[in-house]
Amino acid sequence: MEKDIRLPEYDHSILSIITSILKYYNVETKYKSLDVLDERLHGKSYRNVVFLILDGMGEHIYTPILPNGFFKQNEVDVVTSVYPSTTTAAITTYYSGKPPIETAWIAWSQYFKEYGRSIDMLPQRESYLKEDISGARMNVFKEIIKYKTVFEQIEEKGTKAFEVMPVYAERKAKRSLRADDVDECIMCIEDLCTMPENKFIMAYVDKPDATLHKFGTTSEEVKEFLTETEQKVEKMCQRLPEDTLVIISADHGHKDISEGYSLLEHPEIEECLYMPVSFESRLVNFFVKPDMKEVFAERFEKAFGEDFWLLSKEEFLNKNLLGFGDKHPKVDDFLGDFLALAVSDKLITIETYLAEGKALKKSTHCGITKAEMEVPVIIVG
């Protein structure tokens, strides 16, 4: 295994960021807030608190590119993501103020016994053939894995809460603005901050994640995006009213990928499974035949032991990798018998003989390395 494994630290994580914000608005929460952010918020009366999330901008992505820039000058801490280090789990933590163990939003593709299908969580579609599920007799997202958003929680305490999100994203706040790039996002933030009343604004940009996937962490395309974005955000901060605090962070980091494995080329492992794998290519979830668990573990270790950390479901839960709190009843449904956590620069393709897996990306996330797990906390104002 690599030496750069980074376990989630839930008392010093992205959960702590949103907990500090909730505490500022007098929302009760049982989680540990972030001390350095509490210091900037405590006793202050900000008309605008802006939380800007740049998807995928991990500490080890932007620091080599912008070692002395505006972001670095205003960086006050480095925290871990939640685990898995992926948008499904992390952005839901931001939306809910809870860790994955309490929301059951774990990974990109999760198997729902209610549908007899694996479902892509964020686009809410069947995982393998990408079929529409909107005609289902039950909407599992509204009836089974729903949660109270931070926008609702803050509004109940008397402060208006806004979200700024891409057009394709599901609306989470009743006060929702659409923005498909950094320029549109900044325009929305600046317009909102001119309004006279106190408000919280959470703004999400789906880059550099998309650029990282396509070009890799050290590409010129990523460097150009981050350099331009930093300049734009700095100018935005200079234009915002003085009674505004801007918090900038990410949901997870990224790691360049050198190779992808196909389980279809390992019939000795496929033989042990009674269902297709789920979750993601750097956190692979296995449902194993009861009488083949020991055999599976031995075969997997032989084939992939250098690149993946194999844990039984019990080991995975006992290590509190999904966080602490009241376990959502669906967690036990979603977790298979074994989980394989990526610790190198390899992945396992999620596919079947009916549906081919995704093309290999230059960079991705959901593993448990420092590059994927550590994100910056930047505060301006």
C-alpha positions in Angstrom: 0.0 0.0 0.0 1.0 3.6 -0.5 2.2 5.7 2.4 -0.2 8.6 1.6 -3.4 7.0 2.9 -5.5 9.7 4.6 -8.4 8.6 6.7 -11.3 11.0 7.2 -11.1 13.1 10.3 -14.7 14.0 11.0 -13.9 16.5 13.7 -11.7 18.3 11.3 -13.4 17.9 7.9 -15.7 19.5 5.4 -18.5 18.5 7.8 -16.9 20.9 10.3 -17.1 23.8 7.8 -20.8 23.5 7.3 -21.3 22.9 11.1 -19.6 26.2 11.8 -21.9 27.9 9.4 -25.0 26.3 11.0 -23.8 27.3 14.4 -23.4 30.9 13.3 -27.1 30.9 12.3 -28.1 29.3 15.6 -28.9 25.9 14.1 -28.5 23.1 16.7 -26.0 20.5 15.5 -24.2 17.7 17.3 -21.0 17.8 15.2 -17.7 19.5 15.8 -17.2 22.8 14.1 -14.0 24.2 12.6 -12.2 26.4 15.2 -10.5 28.7 12.7 -13.9 29.4 11.0 -15.7 29.9 14.3 -13.1 32.5 15.2 -14.0 34.5 12.1 -17.7 34.1 12.6 -18.1 34.4 16.4 -19.5 37.7 17.6 -19.7 39.2 14.1 -22.7 40.4 12.2 -22.1 39.6 8.5 -24.9 40.6 6.1 -23.6 38.1 3.7 -21.9 34.7 4.3 -20.9 33.2 1.0 -19.7 29.6 0.8 -18.1 28.9 -2.6 -17.5 25.2 -3.4 -15.1 24.4 -6.3 -15.7 20.8 -7.2 -12.4 18.7 -7.1 -10.1 21.6 -6.0 -8.2 19.5 -3.5 -5.3 20.9 -1.5 -2.8 18.9 -3.6 -4.3 20.0 -6.9 -4.2 23.7 -6.5 -1.2 24.3 -4.3 1.4 23.3 -6.9 -0.3 25.4 -9.5 -0.9 28.5 -7.3 1.6 28.3 -4.5 1.7 32.1 -3.8 -1.6 33.2 -5.1 -4.7 34.8 -3.6 -6.2 31.5 -2.5 -3.0 30.4 -0.8 -2.6 33.8 0.9 -6.0 33.4 2.4 -5.9 29.7 3.2 -6.4 29.1 6.9 -6.6 25.3 7.2 -6.6 22.0 5.4 -9.3 19.5 6.3 -10.3 16.1 5.1 -13.3 15.3 2.9 -15.8 12.8 4.2 -15.5 9.3 2.9 -16.0 8.3 0.2 -14.1 11.2 -1.3 -16.7 11.8 -4.0 -19.3 14.4 -4.8 -22.3 12.2 -3.9 -21.2 11.9 -0.3 -19.5 15.2 0.1 -21.9 17.6 -1.5 -24.7 15.8 0.4 -22.8 16.5 3.6 -22.7 20.2 2.7 -26.4 20.1 1.8 -27.5 18.2 4.9 -25.0 19.1 7.6 -24.6 15.4 8.3 -22.0 12.7 7.5 -22.7 9.8 5.0 -23.6 7.4 7.8 -26.7 9.5 8.6 -27.8 10.3 5.0 -26.9 7.0 3.2 -25.7 9.1 0.3 -22.5 7.2 -0.2 -21.3 6.9 -3.8 -22.3 7.4 -7.4 -24.1 4.1 -8.0 -26.1 2.4 -5.2 -28.3 -0.7 -5.4 -32.0 -0.1 -4.4 -33.9 -3.3 -3.6 -37.1 -1.2 -4.0 -36.3 -1.0 -7.7 -34.1 -4.1 -8.2 -31.7 -1.7 -9.9 -28.5 0.1 -9.2 -29.2 3.8 -9.4 -26.9 6.7 -10.2 -27.6 8.9 -7.2 -27.0 12.5 -8.5 -28.7 12.2 -11.9 -31.2 9.7 -10.4 -31.2 7.2 -13.3 -30.5 3.5 -13.7 -26.8 2.9 -13.5 -26.0 0.6 -16.4 -28.3 1.4 -19.2 -29.0 5.0 -18.0 -32.7 4.4 -18.1 -35.1 7.0 -16.7 -36.7 6.0 -13.4 -39.1 8.9 -13.0 -42.1 6.7 -13.6 -41.4 4.5 -10.6 -44.4 4.0 -8.2 -42.2 5.2 -5.3 -39.6 8.0 -5.5 -36.9 6.7 -3.2 -35.2 10.1 -3.1 -38.3 11.7 -1.6 -39.5 8.9 0.6 -36.5 6.9 1.7 -33.2 8.8 1.6 -34.6 12.3 2.0 -33.0 14.8 4.4 -33.6 18.3 5.7 -31.3 20.7 3.9 -29.1 23.3 5.5 -31.1 25.9 3.6 -34.3 24.8 5.4 -32.5 24.7 8.7 -31.1 28.2 8.3 -34.4 29.7 7.1 -36.2 28.3 10.1 -33.9 30.5 12.3 -34.9 33.6 10.4 -32.1 34.1 7.8 -32.7 33.8 4.0 -30.6 31.0 2.4 -29.7 30.9 -1.3 -28.1 28.3 -3.5 -26.3 29.0 -6.8 -26.1 25.8 -8.8 -25.7 24.6 -12.4 -28.9 24.3 -14.5 -28.8 20.5 -14.5 -28.5 20.2 -10.7 -31.5 19.2 -8.6 -32.9 22.2 -6.7 -32.3 22.0 -3.0 -33.2 25.5 -1.8 -36.4 27.4 -2.3 -34.3 30.4 -3.2 -32.3 29.0 -6.1 -30.3 30.7 -8.8 -28.8 28.9 -11.8 -25.2 29.4 -12.9 -23.3 27.2 -15.4 -19.8 28.6 -15.0 -17.6 30.7 -12.8 -18.6 34.0 -14.4 -22.3 33.3 -14.0 -21.7 32.1 -10.4 -19.9 35.3 -9.5 -22.6 37.4 -11.1 -25.2 35.7 -9.0 -23.2 36.1 -5.8 -22.5 39.8 -6.4 -26.2 40.5 -7.2 -27.3 38.7 -4.0 -24.8 40.5 -1.9 -26.3 43.9 -2.9 -29.6 42.9 -1.3 -30.1 44.6 2.1 -31.1 41.7 4.4 -28.9 39.1 6.1 -28.4 36.0 4.0 -26.4 32.8 3.5 -25.3 31.9 0.0 -23.9 28.5 -1.0 -22.5 28.5 -4.5 -21.3 25.4 -6.3 -19.1 25.2 -9.5 -18.7 21.8 -11.1 -15.1 22.6 -12.1 -12.2 22.0 -11.9 -13.6 18.4 -11.4 -14.8 18.1 -15.0 -11.5 19.4 -16.3 -9.5 17.2 -14.1 -11.4 14.1 -15.2 -10.7 14.9 -18.8 -7.1 16.2 -18.7 -5.5 15.2 -15.4 -4.1 17.1 -12.4 -1.0 18.6 -14.0 -2.5 19.6 -17.3 -2.4 23.0 -18.8 -6.1 23.0 -19.0 -6.5 22.6 -15.2 -3.7 25.2 -14.6 -5.5 27.7 -16.9 -8.9 27.1 -15.2 -7.5 27.5 -11.7 -5.4 30.6 -12.5 -8.3 32.4 -14.2 -10.8 31.3 -11.5 -8.5 32.6 -8.7 -8.2 36.0 -10.4 -11.9 36.2 -10.9 -12.7 35.3 -7.3 -10.1 37.8 -6.0 -11.8 40.6 -8.0 -15.2 39.5 -6.8 -14.1 39.6 -3.2 -12.7 43.2 -3.8 -16.1 44.3 -5.1 -18.3 42.7 -2.4 -19.6 44.8 0.5 -17.4 44.9 3.6 -19.9 43.1 5.8 -19.4 39.9 3.7 -17.4 36.8 4.6 -16.4 34.5 1.8 -15.5 30.9 2.5 -13.9 28.8 -0.3 -13.4 25.1 -0.3 -14.0 21.9 -2.2 -15.8 18.6 -1.8 -12.8 16.3 -2.5 -9.5 16.2 -4.4 -8.3 14.1 -7.4 -5.6 11.6 -8.3 -4.2 10.8 -11.7 -5.0 7.3 -13.0 -2.5 5.1 -14.7 -4.6 1.9 -15.3 -8.0 0.5 -15.0 -8.8 -3.2 -14.3 -11.9 -5.1 -15.5 -13.4 -7.7 -13.3 -14.7 -9.4 -16.5 -11.1 -10.5 -17.0 -11.1 -12.1 -13.6 -13.6 -14.9 -13.7 -12.2 -16.3 -10.5 -13.5 -13.2 -8.7 -16.7 -13.0 -10.7 -17.5 -16.5 -9.6 -17.6 -15.4 -6.0 -20.3 -12.7 -6.6 -24.0 -13.0 -6.6 -24.6 -9.4 -7.9 -22.8 -6.9 -10.0 -20.4 -4.5 -8.1 -21.6 -1.0 -7.3 -20.5 2.4 -5.8 -17.5 3.7 -7.8 -14.3 2.6 -9.5 -12.1 3.6 -6.6 -14.5 2.3 -3.9 -15.8 -0.9 -5.2 -18.7 -2.6 -3.4 -18.9 -6.4 -3.6 -21.9 -8.7 -2.8 -20.3 -12.1 -2.2 -21.8 -15.6 -2.0 -22.0 -16.6 1.7 -19.9 -19.8 1.2 -17.2 -18.0 -0.8 -16.2 -15.1 1.4 -12.8 -16.5 2.4 -12.1 -17.6 -1.2 -13.1 -14.1 -2.5 -10.8 -12.3 0.0 -7.9 -14.5 -1.0 -8.4 -14.1 -4.7 -9.0 -10.4 -4.5 -5.9 -9.9 -2.4 -3.8 -11.9 -5.0 -5.2 -9.9 -7.9 -5.5 -6.4 -6.5 -3.9 -6.3 -3.1 -1.2 -3.8 -4.1 -3.7 -1.3 -5.3 -6.8 -1.7 -3.0 -7.4 -2.0 0.7 -10.1 -4.7 1.1 -12.3 -4.5 4.1 -15.3 -6.5 5.2 -18.5 -4.6 5.7 -18.1 -5.0 9.5 -14.5 -3.7 9.3 -15.6 -0.8 7.1 -18.3 0.2 9.5 -16.2 -0.3 12.6 -13.6 2.1 11.3 -16.3 4.8 11.1 -15.2 5.7 7.6 -18.7 7.0 6.9 -18.7 9.1 10.0 -20.4 9.0 13.4 -24.1 9.4 14.3 -27.4 7.5 13.8 -26.8 5.0 11.0 -29.4 5.4 8.3 -31.4 2.2 7.9 -30.5 2.0 4.2 -26.7 1.9 4.9 -26.9 -1.8 5.6 -28.8 -2.4 2.3 -26.3 -0.4 0.3 -23.1 -1.9 1.7 -22.1 -5.3 0.3 -20.0 -7.9 2.0 -16.7 -6.4 1.1 -15.4 -3.0 0.0 -12.2 -2.2 -1.9 -10.7 1.2 -1.2 -8.2 2.5 -3.8 -4.8 3.3 -2.3 -2.8 3.7 -5.5 -3.3 5.2 -9.0 -5.5 2.3 -10.3 -9.2 1.7 -10.5 -11.7 -1.1 -11.2 -14.2 -0.5 -14.0 -17.9 -0.7 -13.0 -19.4 -2.8 -15.8 -21.3 -5.9 -16.9 -21.5 -7.9 -20.0 -24.6 -5.9 -20.9 -23.2 -2.5 -20.2 -19.6 -1.4 -20.9 -17.9 0.7 -18.2 -16.9 4.3 -18.6 -13.8 5.2 -20.5 -10.7 5.6 -18.4 -10.4 9.1 -17.0 -7.1 10.9 -16.7 -7.9 11.7 -13.1 -10.6 10.8 -10.6 -11.4 10.4 -6.9 -13.2 8.2 -4.3 -10.0 6.6 -3.1 -8.5 7.1 0.3 -5.2 8.9 -0.6 -4.2 12.3 0.5 -4.6 13.7 -2.9 -8.3 12.8 -2.9 -9.0 13.4 0.8 -7.5 16.7 1.7 -9.1 20.1 0.8 -8.3 23.7 1.6 -10.3 26.1 3.7 -9.9 29.6 2.4 -11.5 32.6 4.1 -11.7 36.2 2.7 -13.3 39.1 4.5 
